[in-house]
Amino acid sequence: LVQTFSWILFTAVETKKLRDELIEPVSISGLVTADGDPPEDGPQRPLFLELLQPWFHNPVSALALCLWAQQYVLATELVAQIAAFEPTLDLLKQLDQLVHLIESPVFSRLRLQLLEPKKYPALLKCFLGLAMLLPQAGAFNILRQRVQVVQSGLLLEAQCPDPLAAAVAEHPLAVSDADMVHLLERFDRITSALSQA
């Protein structure tokens, strides 16, 4: 049941607002007690925490939820926990489906974050852990290709620590930082209006 709900959450157009709410920053400290329940007199828990415990009934769905909510350290820990499971055909099939879901357009934000491994090291570690869990087949090859792209990004970063500064130096008519912020804000307003139309 959780697997079905998870699939609907991440693939249906109708659940976009829920997915957006899940991306909102979450601070887990103080929002759960030692037994995982919300404190009696505490603040309302974020949607991520409300969904996470029921999602634990399907570990791969819980992993997908953590990846979507950018809880990469928790996702990495879940991969380590999943590694202790008996590798059943059903588990391997779900992990394969997760990799294909990560390759879908809805997870493009996550894939772009792979290009910043210094900023998101737990994400990279999670991907490497997933690759170690999968047999060397289709899904494994997809993850391997993603990790190779990350390696290229690390090489580029080593050659040029600040690519934006290098771009400005290469191109005298490059957009200034202040203009960049203004242009990106305008881009966000326009694209937001288009998506609501």
C-alpha positions as CSV (number, residue, x, y, z in Angstrom):
1,L,0.0,0.0,0.0
2,V,2.8,2.4,0.9
3,Q,4.6,1.6,-2.3
4,T,1.5,2.5,-4.3
5,F,1.0,5.8,-2.3
6,S,4.7,6.6,-2.8
7,W,4.5,6.0,-6.6
8,I,1.4,8.3,-6.8
9,L,3.1,11.0,-4.7
10,F,6.1,11.1,-7.0
11,T,4.5,10.7,-10.4
12,A,1.0,12.2,-10.4
13,V,0.5,15.8,-11.5
14,E,-2.2,16.2,-8.8
15,T,0.3,15.7,-6.0
16,K,2.6,18.5,-7.0
17,K,1.6,20.7,-4.1
18,L,2.3,17.9,-1.7
19,R,5.7,17.4,-3.3
20,D,6.4,21.1,-3.0
21,E,5.5,21.0,0.7
22,L,7.9,18.1,1.3
23,I,10.8,20.2,-0.1
24,E,10.3,22.8,2.6
25,P,13.2,22.8,5.0
26,V,12.8,20.4,7.9
27,S,14.6,20.5,11.2
28,I,14.0,17.1,12.8
29,S,15.5,18.0,16.2
30,G,12.8,18.6,18.9
31,L,10.0,17.4,16.6
32,V,10.1,13.8,17.7
33,T,10.5,12.1,21.0
34,A,12.8,9.1,21.7
35,D,10.1,6.7,20.5
36,G,9.5,8.7,17.3
37,D,6.2,10.3,18.3
38,P,5.5,14.0,18.3
39,P,5.8,15.8,21.6
40,E,2.5,16.5,23.4
41,D,2.8,20.2,23.5
42,G,5.2,20.7,20.5
43,P,4.7,22.5,17.2
44,Q,2.9,20.9,14.3
45,R,5.2,18.5,12.5
46,P,6.2,19.0,8.9
47,L,4.5,16.8,6.3
48,F,7.8,15.0,5.8
49,L,7.8,13.7,9.4
50,E,4.1,12.8,9.2
51,L,4.7,10.6,6.2
52,L,8.0,9.2,7.1
53,Q,7.0,6.7,9.8
54,P,4.1,5.2,7.8
55,W,6.5,5.0,4.8
56,F,8.9,3.0,6.9
57,H,6.6,0.0,6.2
58,N,8.2,0.0,2.8
59,P,11.9,0.9,3.2
60,V,12.5,1.8,-0.5
61,S,9.5,4.2,-0.4
62,A,10.9,5.7,2.8
63,L,14.3,6.1,1.0
64,A,12.5,7.8,-2.0
65,L,10.7,10.2,0.4
66,C,14.0,11.1,2.1
67,L,15.7,11.7,-1.2
68,W,12.8,13.9,-2.4
69,A,12.8,15.9,0.9
70,Q,16.5,16.4,0.6
71,Q,17.2,14.5,3.8
72,Y,20.3,13.0,2.4
73,V,22.0,12.0,5.6
74,L,18.9,10.1,6.7
75,A,18.7,8.6,3.2
76,T,22.3,7.4,3.4
77,E,21.5,5.8,6.8
78,L,18.5,4.0,5.3
79,V,20.6,2.6,2.5
80,A,22.9,1.2,5.2
81,Q,19.9,-0.3,7.0
82,I,18.6,-1.7,3.7
83,A,21.9,-3.4,3.1
84,A,21.3,-5.6,6.1
85,F,18.1,-7.0,4.6
86,E,18.0,-10.2,2.8
87,P,18.3,-9.2,-0.9
88,T,15.0,-10.6,-2.1
89,L,13.7,-10.3,-5.7
90,D,11.0,-7.8,-4.5
91,L,13.6,-5.6,-2.8
92,L,15.9,-5.6,-5.8
93,K,12.9,-4.8,-8.1
94,Q,11.9,-1.9,-5.8
95,L,15.4,-0.5,-5.8
96,D,15.5,-0.8,-9.6
97,Q,12.2,1.1,-9.8
98,L,13.6,3.8,-7.4
99,V,16.6,4.3,-9.7
100,H,14.2,4.7,-12.7
101,L,12.1,7.1,-10.6
102,I,15.2,9.2,-9.8
103,E,15.9,9.3,-13.6
104,S,12.4,10.8,-14.2
105,P,11.9,14.5,-14.7
106,V,10.4,15.1,-11.3
107,F,13.8,14.2,-9.7
108,S,15.9,16.5,-11.9
109,R,16.6,18.8,-8.9
110,L,18.2,15.9,-7.1
111,R,20.3,15.0,-10.1
112,L,21.5,18.5,-10.5
113,Q,22.6,18.5,-6.8
114,L,24.9,15.6,-7.7
115,L,27.0,18.2,-9.5
116,E,27.8,19.8,-6.1
117,P,29.3,16.9,-4.2
118,K,31.1,19.1,-1.7
119,K,27.7,20.7,-0.8
120,Y,25.8,17.4,-0.8
121,P,28.3,14.7,0.1
122,A,25.6,12.5,1.8
123,L,23.7,12.5,-1.5
124,L,26.7,11.1,-3.4
125,K,27.3,8.6,-0.6
126,C,23.6,7.5,-0.9
127,F,24.0,7.0,-4.6
128,L,27.2,5.0,-4.1
129,G,25.5,2.9,-1.5
130,L,22.6,2.2,-3.8
131,A,25.0,1.2,-6.6
132,M,26.6,-1.3,-4.2
133,L,23.2,-2.9,-3.4
134,L,22.2,-3.4,-7.0
135,P,23.3,-6.3,-9.2
136,Q,25.4,-5.1,-12.1
137,A,22.5,-4.7,-14.5
138,G,20.4,-1.8,-15.9
139,A,19.8,0.2,-12.7
140,F,23.4,-0.3,-11.6
141,N,24.6,1.0,-15.0
142,I,22.4,4.1,-14.7
143,L,23.8,4.9,-11.2
144,R,27.4,4.3,-12.4
145,Q,26.9,6.7,-15.3
146,R,25.6,9.4,-12.8
147,V,28.6,8.9,-10.6
148,Q,30.9,9.3,-13.6
149,V,29.2,12.6,-14.3
150,V,29.9,13.6,-10.7
151,Q,33.6,12.6,-11.1
152,S,33.7,14.9,-14.2
153,G,32.2,17.7,-12.1
154,L,34.8,17.1,-9.4
155,L,37.6,17.3,-12.0
156,L,36.1,20.6,-13.3
157,E,35.8,21.9,-9.8
158,A,39.5,21.1,-9.1
159,Q,40.5,22.9,-12.3
160,C,38.4,25.9,-11.6
161,P,37.1,26.4,-8.0
162,D,34.7,29.2,-8.9
163,P,33.2,28.5,-12.4
164,L,31.0,31.7,-12.3
165,A,34.1,33.9,-11.7
166,A,35.9,32.1,-14.5
167,A,32.9,32.7,-16.8
168,V,32.9,36.4,-16.0
169,A,36.7,36.6,-16.6
170,E,36.3,34.8,-20.0
171,H,33.4,36.9,-21.1
172,P,33.6,40.7,-20.5
173,L,29.9,41.2,-21.1
174,A,28.9,38.5,-18.5
175,V,26.0,39.4,-16.2
176,S,27.0,40.9,-12.8
177,D,26.0,39.1,-9.6
178,A,23.3,41.8,-8.8
179,D,21.9,41.5,-12.3
180,M,22.0,37.7,-12.1
181,V,19.9,37.7,-8.9
182,H,17.4,40.1,-10.5
183,L,17.2,38.0,-13.7
184,L,16.8,34.8,-11.8
185,E,14.0,36.3,-9.7
186,R,12.2,37.4,-12.9
187,F,12.7,34.0,-14.4
188,D,11.1,32.4,-11.3
189,R,8.1,34.8,-11.4
190,I,7.5,34.1,-15.1
191,T,7.9,30.4,-15.0
192,S,5.8,30.2,-11.8
193,A,3.0,32.1,-13.6
194,L,3.3,29.8,-16.6
195,S,3.0,26.7,-14.4
196,Q,-0.1,28.0,-12.7
197,A,-1.8,28.9,-16.0
